[in-house]
Amino acid sequence: MPRRVPLTPSVPTGPDLETAKSWLAQAERPLMVVGVDVLNDSASDVVASMAADFSIPVITTYNAKGVIPEDHD
């Protein structure tokens, strides 16, 4: 699994999403770090759904507090 994060945002393609799903399914201890861009892109519902579907704990940056409910499952 690559450890580099791209410096410029991009829109994932179908194969990219499938690769990400595969990595998440194989991860031993996944963790989502969510930043304020989730708010800017109106993606908070998607993030919360993905976290619930894969049982992934979520932490947020200071500016992204409240992006998803603190008590999400």
Contact map, one row per residue, 1 for C-alpha under 8 A:
1110000000000000000000100000000000000000000000000000000000000000000000000
1111000000000000000000000000000000000000000000000000000000000000000000000
1111100000000000000000000000000000000000000000000000000000000000000000000
0111110000000000000000000000000000000000000000000000000000000000000000000
0011111000000000000000000000000000000000000000000000000000000000000000000
0001111110000000000000000000000000000000000000000000000000000000000000000
0000111110000000000000000000000000000000000000000000000000000000000000000
0000011111000000000000000000000000000000000000000000000000000000000000000
0000011111100000000000000000000000000000000000000000000000000000000000000
0000000111110000000000000000000000000000000000000000000000000000000000000
0000000011111000000000000000000000000000000000000000000000000000000000000
0000000001111101100000000000000000000000000000000000000000000000000000000
0000000000111111100000000000000000000000000000000000000000000000000000000
0000000000011111110000000000000000000000000000000000000000000000000000000
0000000000001111111000000000000000000000000000000000000000000000000000000
0000000000011111111100000000000000000000000000000000000000000000000000000
0000000000011111111110000000000000000000000000000000000000000000000000000
0000000000000111111111000000000000000000000000000000000000000000000000000
0000000000000011111111100000000000000000000000000000000000000000000000000
0000000000000001111111110000000000000000000000000000000000000000000000000
0000000000000000111111111000000000000000000000000000000000000000000000000
0000000000000000011111111100000000000000000000000000000000000000000000000
1000000000000000001111111110000000000000000000000000000000000000000000000
0000000000000000000111111110010000000000000000000000010000000000000000000
0000000000000000000011111110000000000000000000000000010000000000000000000
0000000000000000000001111111000000000000000000000000000000000000000000000
0000000000000000000000111111110000000000000000000000000000000000000000000
0000000000000000000000000111110000000000000000000000000000000000000000000
0000000000000000000000000011111000000000000000000000000000000000000000000
0000000000000000000000010011111100000000000000000000000110000000000000000
0000000000000000000000000000111110000000000000000000000111100000000000000
0000000000000000000000000000011111000000000000000010000111100000000000000
0000000000000000000000000000001111100000000000000000000001111000000000000
0000000000000000000000000000000111110100000000000000000001111001000000000
0000000000000000000000000000000011111100000000000000000000011011000000000
0000000000000000000000000000000001111111000000000000000000001011001000000
0000000000000000000000000000000000111111100000000000000000000000000000000
0000000000000000000000000000000001111111111100100000000000000001001000000
0000000000000000000000000000000000011111111100000000000000000001001000000
0000000000000000000000000000000000011111111000000000000000000000000000000
0000000000000000000000000000000000001111111000000000000000000000000000000
0000000000000000000000000000000000000111111110000000000000000000000000000
0000000000000000000000000000000000000111111111100000000000000000000000000
0000000000000000000000000000000000000110011111110000000000000000001100000
0000000000000000000000000000000000000000011111111000000000000000000100000
0000000000000000000000000000000000000000001111111100000000000000000000000
0000000000000000000000000000000000000100001111111110000000000000000100000
0000000000000000000000000000000000000000000111111111000000000000000100010
0000000000000000000000000000000000000000000011111111100000000000000000000
0000000000000000000000000000000000000000000001111111110100000000000000000
0000000000000000000000000000000100000000000000111111111111000000000000001
0000000000000000000000000000000000000000000000011111111100000000000000011
0000000000000000000000000000000000000000000000001111111100000000000000000
0000000000000000000000011000000000000000000000000111111100000000000000000
0000000000000000000000000000000000000000000000000011111110000000000000001
0000000000000000000000000000011100000000000000000111111111000000000000000
0000000000000000000000000000011100000000000000000010001111100000000000000
0000000000000000000000000000001111000000000000000010000111110000000000000
0000000000000000000000000000001111000000000000000000000011111000000000000
0000000000000000000000000000000011100000000000000000000001111111101000000
0000000000000000000000000000000011110000000000000000000000111111100000000
0000000000000000000000000000000000000000000000000000000000011111100000000
0000000000000000000000000000000000110000000000000000000000011111100000000
0000000000000000000000000000000001110110000000000000000000011111111000000
0000000000000000000000000000000000000000000000000000000000011111111100000
0000000000000000000000000000000000000000000000000000000000000001111111000
0000000000000000000000000000000000010110000100000000000000010001111110000
0000000000000000000000000000000000000000000110110000000000000000111111010
0000000000000000000000000000000000000000000000000000000000000000011111110
0000000000000000000000000000000000000000000000000000000000000000010111110
0000000000000000000000000000000000000000000000000000000000000000000011111
0000000000000000000000000000000000000000000000010001000000000000000111111
0000000000000000000000000000000000000000000000000011001000000000000000111
